[in-house]
Amino acid sequence: MSCRRLLTLFAVAASLGVMIAGEISNCASSGTYTDGSQYEKNLAELLAKLSSAAAAGNGSFHSGSVGSAVPDQAWGLAMCYADCNATRCQDCLREVASIGGFTELCPDAAHSRNVSFSDSDACLLRYADAPFLGSADTDDRWQSSSGFDVDVADMASMNTTRWRLLSQLVERAAGHDQPQRLAYGSLEYTDARNGSQMAVYGLAQCTGDLEPSECTSCLMYRLALVSSGNHTGATRASIWGFSCYLRTEVPGERPDHRHRQPGAVSAACCDSIRVGTD
C-alpha cells in the first residue's frame, strides 16, 4: 500500500541514505480462532465498526470492543496518521480491516487472535482477545525512514534545534489537555556557519487511547532513535510503531509562515481529527 502524504514541506523523495518505509505487522502465533467461532463473529463486527467510523469522518482515531466476556470478546483500535491523506487512510482501513485482509497479513499465523498492523503511509490497526487499550505497545517492533535532502552547514545547531522541537512536541502531544494525542510545529534557527535562516518541522502522534505517561514513554523512545544510528544528522526522519509516530524535517527553503500551517501539516487534515470510542 502506498500514499503521498498531504505535506508541502514533508516531501517524500528517494535519496541516498534512505531506509525504505512501508508496512509492519505482528501476528501472534500462540492463539488462534476457528472459522465460524463466536470470536470470529465478534472480531468481524469490531473491524467493520473501526473502518466504518473512519470512513464516516469520525476522524483520526477510534477504539472499542465487541462481545461481553472472554474468550470471545474482541478489543481493537484504528488510527489515521495525521500527515496522510484521509481518503488514503480510509482505503487502507477498508482493505486491512477484514478477516480476509488480516489472513493475508499473517500467512504464517492465520486466524491469529492478536494482530497489530501499521502502514506508514496511511493507517494503523490493532486487535486482541484481551484488553490492551490505554497501554502502549511494548513490542520492540518499529520501522523508520531517513534522508539527507538538504545541505545543512551547521549540523550541531540543526540537531540541537530538532531535539528541542521534538521534546516540546512530545510534551504537548502527551498533555492532559490534548485528547487527540497530536502535536506539530516548527522552530527556526540561524546557521552559525553561513548565517542563513533555517527551520526544523516536526510532528508527534500517539494513539488516542493512551494516557499521558504511556504516550510520553512511547514518543521518548522514538525520540532517542531519531537521534541515533542512521538518523544522526539526517534532515528528514520518521519512526513509527504500533502506538506512536514521530516525524521531523528540515525543508529545502525557509518556510513562509503567512501561507503554511505550522508543522507542515495540512489544516484540513488536523481540523478533522477526532477521537472516538465504542
N, C-alpha and C positions, 0 to 999 in steps of 0.2 A: 504494500500500500504506500502511496506517495502523495504529498500535498505541498503546495508552495505557500508558505506562511504569508499572512497579510501584514508584513512588516516592510516598511520602506528602508529602514537602516539595518535591520537584521537580515541582510541579504543571504540567501542560500546559494553558495557557489563552490565549485570544486577548486581546490588549490593544493599545493604541496603541503604535506604535513597534516592533511585532514583525515580524521578517523571516520569511517562510514557510519552514518546514522541509520536507524531503522527500527525494527521491532525486537522486543524481548518478551519472553513468556516463561512462566514457571508452572509446570503441571505436576502436582503431587501424584506419585505413583503408589502411595501407601494405602489409599482408599478410593474405591470406585463404586459407581452405582450401576444398576441393571436397567435395561430397556423396559419401559412401562412402569417403573417403580414410582412410588409417591414422591421421592426426592427428585426424580427427573421431571415430574409434572410441576412441582414447586419451582424448580430451577428454571424451566422454560417460561413460566409465568413471570418470575423475577426478571429474567433477562429481557423479556418483552417490555416490562414496565420501565426498566432502566433506559433502554434505547428509545422508547416512545416518548419518555419525559424530555429527553434531549431534543428529539425531533419536533416536539410540540413547542419548543422555545423555552423550556424550563431552565435552560441555562447551562452553566459550566459543570455543575456537579449535581449528582443525585444518588441517594442511597436508600436502602430499605431491606426488608426481608419478607419471605413468603413461607407460610406454614406455621403451625402452632407448637410443635415440640420436636426435639431431636429424636431420632437421627434424620428426620425428613425435612426439617426446616432449612431454608437456604438464605444466606445473607450476601449482599453484594453492593457494589458502588460503581459509578461510571463518571468520568471526568473528561471534559474537553480542555486541551491546552489553550491557554489564554491568547497565545500569539498565533493560533492556527485558524484558518477559515472555518466558520461554524458549519457550513454545508458539508465540508470535507469530514468534520468530526461526526456529524450525523450519519454520513455514509459509512464511516468506519465502524460506528456502533451497530448499524444495521447489519453490516457484513459479519462482524465478530459476535454480536450478542444473539447467538442462536446455538442450539445444541449441535447442529452440523458444523457451525463455524468453529466452535471450540474443539470439536473432534478433529478437525483438520489441523488446528494449532498443536494438538497433543497426540501425534501419531503413535508415540511410544507409551502414552498413558491415557488412552481413550476412555471416556466416561469418568474422568477424574472428578472427585468431589471438591477439589480445591485448585483453582486456577487464577493466575494473575497474568495480565497482558498489557503491554504498552507499545503503541505505535508513536514514535517521537514526533511524527508529522500530523497527528490527528487526535487520538483518543487513548484513554486508559480505562480498563475494566477489570474488576476482580470479583470473584465469588468464592464462597466457602460453606462448609456444613457446620461451622461453629462461629460464634460471634467474634468479629475482629474489628468492627467499626470503632473508631476512636483511638486505635493504636497504629503507629507507623509500622510499615513492613520492615522486619529486621533481617530479611534475607539479603545477603550481600550481592545481589544481582543488580547491576546498573549498566548503563551504556552512555557513551559520550561522543562528542564531536568537537573538533577544534580546528582552527585555521589561522594562518598568518597573512591576512589580506591587506594590511595597511603597514606602511613603512613608519614605524614609531622610533624616533631617535632617542627619546628619554624613556627607556623601558622601566626604570626604577619608579619614576613618577606615575607612569601608567599603572603599574602593578599596585602601588600604594593607593591610588585613587580607586581602582577596581575593588580592592579589598574593602576600602571604606564604604563604597557604594553598596556592595553586596551585603555587608554586615548590617547596614541600615535597612535594606530591603528585607533581610531575614527577620529582623526585629519587627518591622511593620507587618509583614505577612502573617506572623505568628501572634500579633497583638490581640488582646481581648476585644478590641473594637473593630476587628477585621474578620467577620464570619466567612467572608469569601476566601480567606487564606491566600490572598494575592496582593502583591506589591510590585510596582515598576517605577523607574525613574532614571535620572542621569546626573552625573557630576562632571563639571568642566575642570580642566587644569591647564597650566601653562607648561609647555615643553621647555625644560631648562636648557636644552642644547641649542634649539633654534628659535625659541620664543613664540612658537605657534600656539594658538588656542586649540585644545583638543577636548574631547568629551568621551566619557565611558557611559554606555547604556546598560541597563540590567533589568531582569525580571525574576521574581521568586514566586513559586506557587506550590501549595500543598493541597492534598485532597481535603474537601470541605468538612470531613468528619473529625479531623484531628484537633485535639486540644492544643493550646499554645505551646506547652512543653514538648509535645510529640512533634509538632511542626518545626519547632526550633531545632530539636535534635536531628531531624531528618535533613533540614537545609544546611545546618552547620557541617554535617558530614560531607554534603555535596560541595560546600564552600571550600573545605580542606582539599578536596580533589581538584577543584578548579585551579588551585594554587600549587599544584604539584604535577610531576610526570610530564606527559605530552602537552599539558595545558600551560606550562610555565612560559610566560612571555607571549602566549597566543593572544591575538587581538580579537578572536571570536571563539567562544567556548560555550557548550551546553552539556549538562549532565542530568540524566533523569533515571528514575527507577519506578517503583510501584506506589510510592506515597508522596513524592515531591519532585520538583523540577527547578533547575537554576540555569539562567542564561545570561550571557554578557557579550558585549561587542563594542569595539571602537569603530565608528563609521569612517568612511573614507574622506569625508569633508566635514567641516564644522556645521552642526545642525542649525537650522533656522527655527527657533522656538516659536516664532509667530505662526508657523504653519504646521508644526508637527506636535503630536501628542507626546508629552514626556514619557520616556521609556520606550519610545518607538513602537508602541502597541496601538493598533487602530482603536479609535474611540468607540466605534460601533461594536467592536468585539467586547471591550471592557464594560461598556454600558449595559450589555445584555447579560452579564454574568449574574447568575442566581444560585442559591444553594437550596436544594430540595431534598426532602426525606419522605419516606412512606412509614 
